[in-house]
């Protein structure tokens, strides 16, 4: 990996990480490369799984109400969507 290394990523703020992720996704989308499209499909799956993990982690540290507020839904809907199985 060129550019930012894993140590740099570990030291980055959540805002910096989000900006980097968005820039990387945008670059993949605009590349016109078949492999980039495959990476985007994989990232869609990985992101969905990560959102569930983040929701459960936030709920464990705070509450499902907090998750629901961020997601713009009810506490019950957030719990049903991301509680895990």
N, C-alpha and C positions, 0 to 999 in steps of 0.2 A: 504494500500500500504506500503510495507516495503522498506527500503532503502531511496532514495530521496523523500522528501515530496513536496507538492505543493509550499511551500515557497522556498525550495531549487531550484525547477525548475524555479520559477519566477526570481531568482537571477542568474541563469545560463546564460552563453553566448550562442549565436546561434550555435557556433561550438560545445559546450558541449552538448546542446540539440540534435543536429544532431547525434553526436556520441552515445548518450544514446539511441535514437530512433533506429539507425541502429543496435546496440547491442541487443536491445529488439526484433526487427524483426527477426534477425538472430537466437536468442534463440528460438523464437516461431517456426521458420521454421525447426529447427533441433530437436525439442522435440519429434516428433513422436506421438503427442497427437492429437486426433480428434478435441478437443475443440480449440487447438492452431490453427489448420487449419481454423476453423470458425472465430477465432479472426483475422487471416491474411486476410481473405476475407472481413471482416468488415473494417479493416484498409485500404484496397485498396480503398474502397468507400470513407472513411473519408479523406484519403490522396488526392484523386482526387478533392474532394470538397475544401480542404484546399489550394491546388495549385491554384485553381481559385480565392479564396478569397485573397490569397497572391498576385497574379498577379494584381487584381483590386486595392488592397491597394497600392502596389508599383506604379502602374500607376497614382493613385490619388496623391501620394507624389512626384513622379518624372515624368515619362512619359511612354507611351507604347513603345517608342524606347528603354528605359532602360530595360523593361520587355523582349523585343525581343532580345536584346543583350545577356542577361543571358540565355534565352531559346534557343538561336542559330537559330533564325528564323527571318522573316521580321516583321516589326511593324504591318502591315496589318494582317498577319497570327496570331500574338499574340492577337491582338484586336478581331479578329473573334472567336478565340478559347476560350478566357477567359473574354469577355466583360460582360457576364451575360445576363439574358433575362428579 
